[in-house]
Amino acid sequence: MRNEKRENKNDTLFSDREFLKFLPKVLRARDFRLYLEGGKRLVDLWLIGGRAVLGHKPPLVLRELKNAAERGLYSPLPHPAEERFLKALGEIFPGRTFRLYLDSGSLDKALAASGFTGTIPLWRPFLKADETQGPGTQGPDTPILRPVLPWSLGPEILVLDKSIDGSFPAGELIPPVLLAPATRALYNIIATMKAKGSGQRKYKKIEKVLTDSLWRRQGIYLWLKNDMDREKYKALFLHFLEGGFLIPPDAREPLILPISMSDGEVSKLAGLLR
């Protein structure tokens, strides 16, 4: 399995956002589409690197955010929200221990304090436990993981095997205003992962063009078959943007097939992938 090279640093998952500046101003995001200034609409195949894998307005998540905000729970103080969040994580990663950090900078400092210098594999939902999950990613049995979970406001998480738990310092207290919606998002992803056929949407027109294309498919993810330099990927990014699709701003990240697309959108995407 090939791991992403991060110069001995587990920096943010989204490492080249400069390409996003090519987009017109985004006025609204709903489900798997972005609505732009001027009336144009994009199908989002980036989905914040997987943080919006269930869409930009996942069910009940915003309600939890609003309720916590109305109670003034912005401070990083002890609160039952942490216990609920860890319980939800335990359903996805049974038998593991966890470290929570406010952001990637805090996570990096903790890794430096522990003496850890390797690359942490990512974990993505809707892939088989024994399936190599693209560059830098692995299944849930890896001793240390960094999950990509469906809530873009945090926290950052390390998933640890109990055998290495003592090697890592304690995590941080996270404001409940972040933990409450994150917990709801976790239960959303748990329910979706348990649903029959989750992550196995066919999209037959897309399957037909992949054999001779730049892409290979694993579940809902499309990875580039070969490395691509920045200028070539920039041209590809702009080509998709012109065609009405947002792809990741970093060539190491996968395209994510949305749970729902219209027949016209599927046909158009198949043409671009070809």
C-alpha positions in Angstrom: 0.0 0.0 0.0 1.3 3.4 -0.9 1.1 6.1 1.8 0.8 9.8 1.1 4.1 11.6 1.8 3.6 14.4 4.3 7.2 15.4 5.0 6.9 13.6 8.4 4.0 15.8 9.2 0.3 14.9 9.4 -0.9 18.3 8.1 -4.5 19.1 7.1 -6.2 16.7 4.7 -6.9 19.6 2.3 -3.4 20.7 1.3 -3.8 22.8 -1.8 -6.9 25.0 -1.5 -5.5 27.5 -4.0 -7.5 25.9 -6.8 -10.7 26.7 -5.0 -10.1 30.3 -5.8 -11.1 29.6 -9.4 -14.7 29.1 -8.2 -17.2 31.9 -8.4 -18.6 32.9 -5.0 -20.7 30.1 -3.5 -24.0 31.4 -2.0 -25.5 28.2 -0.8 -24.6 24.5 -0.3 -27.3 21.9 -0.1 -27.0 18.1 -0.3 -24.4 17.5 -2.9 -24.6 20.7 -4.9 -23.1 24.2 -4.6 -25.1 27.2 -5.8 -23.0 30.0 -7.2 -23.2 33.7 -7.7 -24.7 34.2 -11.1 -27.1 31.3 -10.9 -24.8 28.4 -11.8 -24.8 25.1 -9.9 -22.0 22.7 -9.3 -22.2 19.0 -8.4 -19.7 18.7 -5.5 -17.3 15.7 -5.9 -14.9 17.0 -3.3 -17.3 17.2 -0.4 -14.7 18.9 1.8 -12.4 15.9 1.5 -15.1 13.6 2.7 -16.3 15.7 5.6 -19.6 16.3 3.6 -20.0 12.7 2.4 -23.6 12.7 3.6 -24.2 16.2 2.1 -23.8 19.8 3.1 -26.9 19.8 5.3 -27.0 16.3 7.0 -30.2 15.5 8.9 -30.5 17.0 12.4 -26.9 18.1 12.6 -27.6 21.8 12.3 -30.3 21.5 15.0 -27.7 20.1 17.4 -25.4 23.0 16.6 -28.1 25.6 17.1 -29.2 24.0 20.4 -25.7 24.0 21.8 -25.0 27.5 20.6 -28.2 28.8 22.3 -27.0 27.3 25.6 -23.7 29.2 25.2 -21.6 26.1 25.2 -18.6 27.6 23.3 -16.0 27.1 26.0 -13.7 24.0 26.1 -15.0 22.8 29.5 -16.0 19.3 30.7 -19.5 18.4 29.4 -21.5 15.2 28.8 -21.2 15.9 25.1 -17.7 14.3 25.2 -18.9 11.0 26.6 -21.7 10.9 23.9 -19.2 11.6 21.2 -16.8 8.9 22.4 -19.6 6.4 22.6 -20.5 7.0 19.0 -16.9 6.7 17.9 -16.8 3.3 19.8 -19.6 2.0 17.6 -17.4 2.6 14.5 -14.1 1.6 16.1 -14.9 -1.0 18.9 -12.2 -1.7 21.4 -10.2 1.4 20.5 -9.1 4.4 22.5 -9.4 8.0 21.1 -7.7 11.4 21.3 -9.6 14.5 20.4 -8.0 17.8 19.2 -9.5 21.1 18.3 -7.7 21.3 15.0 -4.9 19.8 12.9 -2.4 22.2 14.5 -3.2 20.8 18.0 -3.0 17.3 16.6 0.5 17.9 15.1 1.8 19.3 18.4 0.5 16.2 20.2 2.2 13.9 17.7 5.5 15.9 18.1 5.2 15.5 21.9 4.8 11.8 21.5 7.8 11.5 19.3 5.7 10.2 16.4 7.3 10.9 13.0 5.4 8.6 10.6 2.4 9.1 8.4 -1.0 8.3 9.9 -3.3 6.4 7.6 -6.7 7.8 6.9 -9.9 5.9 7.3 -12.9 6.6 5.1 -16.4 5.2 5.4 -18.2 2.9 2.9 -15.2 0.7 2.1 -14.7 -2.9 3.0 -12.6 -3.6 6.1 -10.0 -5.4 4.1 -9.9 -3.0 1.2 -7.0 -0.7 0.6 -8.6 2.7 0.8 -6.4 4.6 -1.6 -3.2 6.5 -1.0 -2.5 7.0 2.7 -5.5 5.1 3.9 -6.3 1.7 5.5 -8.9 -0.4 7.1 -10.0 -0.1 10.7 -7.5 -2.7 12.1 -4.5 -0.4 11.6 -3.0 0.5 15.1 -3.3 4.2 14.5 -5.9 5.9 12.3 -7.1 9.4 11.5 -10.8 9.0 10.4 -12.4 11.3 7.8 -15.9 11.8 9.4 -18.9 13.7 8.1 -18.7 17.0 10.0 -16.4 19.8 8.8 -16.1 21.8 12.0 -14.1 19.2 13.9 -12.8 17.9 16.1 -9.7 16.1 14.8 -9.4 12.5 16.0 -6.8 9.9 16.5 -8.0 6.3 16.8 -5.5 4.2 18.7 -5.0 0.5 19.4 -4.9 0.0 23.2 -1.4 -1.4 22.9 -0.1 2.0 21.9 -2.4 4.1 24.0 0.2 5.0 26.6 2.5 6.4 23.9 0.3 9.4 23.2 -0.5 12.3 25.5 -4.0 13.2 26.5 -6.3 14.9 24.1 -7.9 18.3 24.5 -11.3 19.4 25.8 -13.5 20.3 22.8 -16.3 22.9 23.1 -19.7 21.2 23.2 -20.9 23.5 20.4 -18.7 21.4 18.2 -19.1 18.0 19.8 -22.9 18.0 19.8 -23.4 18.3 16.0 -20.3 16.0 15.4 -22.0 13.3 17.5 -25.2 13.6 15.5 -23.1 13.3 12.3 -21.5 10.1 13.6 -24.8 8.5 14.3 -25.9 9.5 10.8 -22.9 7.8 9.2 -23.4 4.7 11.4 -27.0 4.4 10.3 -26.0 4.9 6.6 -23.1 2.4 6.8 -25.5 -0.2 8.2 -28.1 0.4 5.5 -28.2 -2.3 2.8 -26.2 -1.4 -0.2 -24.6 1.7 1.3 -21.7 2.9 -0.8 -22.5 0.5 -3.6 -24.5 2.8 -5.9 -24.0 1.4 -9.4 -23.9 4.4 -11.8 -23.5 2.1 -14.8 -22.6 4.9 -17.2 -19.7 5.8 -15.1 -18.5 2.2 -14.6 -18.4 1.8 -18.4 -15.9 4.6 -19.0 -13.5 3.9 -16.1 -11.6 1.1 -17.7 -9.9 3.4 -20.2 -9.9 6.5 -18.0 -7.5 8.1 -15.5 -9.6 6.8 -12.6 -10.1 3.6 -10.6 -13.1 3.1 -8.3 -13.4 1.8 -4.8 -16.9 2.0 -3.4 -18.0 5.6 -3.7 -14.4 6.9 -4.3 -12.6 7.5 -7.6 -8.8 7.7 -7.3 -6.3 8.7 -10.0 -4.6 5.6 -11.3 -1.2 7.4 -11.6 0.5 10.5 -10.0 -0.1 13.8 -11.8 1.9 16.9 -11.5 0.3 20.1 -10.3 -0.1 21.9 -13.6 -1.7 18.9 -15.3 -4.0 18.5 -12.3 -4.9 22.2 -12.4 -6.0 21.8 -16.1 -8.1 18.8 -15.1 -9.6 20.7 -12.2 -10.6 23.6 -14.5 -11.9 21.1 -17.1 -14.3 19.6 -14.6 -15.2 23.0 -13.2 -16.2 24.2 -16.6 -18.3 21.0 -17.0 -20.2 21.8 -13.8 -18.4 19.6 -11.2 -16.1 20.4 -8.3 -13.3 17.9 -7.9 -10.8 17.9 -5.0 -8.2 20.7 -5.0 -5.5 18.1 -4.3 -4.7 15.2 -6.7 -4.1 12.9 -3.8 -7.7 13.1 -2.6 -10.5 11.0 -4.2 -13.5 12.1 -6.2 -16.5 11.1 -4.1 -19.6 9.9 -6.0 -22.7 11.5 -4.3 -25.5 9.5 -2.9 -27.8 11.0 -5.5 -27.3 12.5 -9.0 -29.7 13.1 -11.8 -29.5 11.0 -15.0 -28.2 14.1 -16.8 -25.5 14.7 -14.2 -24.4 11.1 -14.4 -24.2 11.2 -18.2 -22.2 14.5 -18.0 -19.8 13.2 -15.4 -19.2 10.0 -17.4 -18.3 12.2 -20.4 -15.8 14.1 -18.3 -14.3 11.0 -16.8 -13.8 9.5 -20.2 
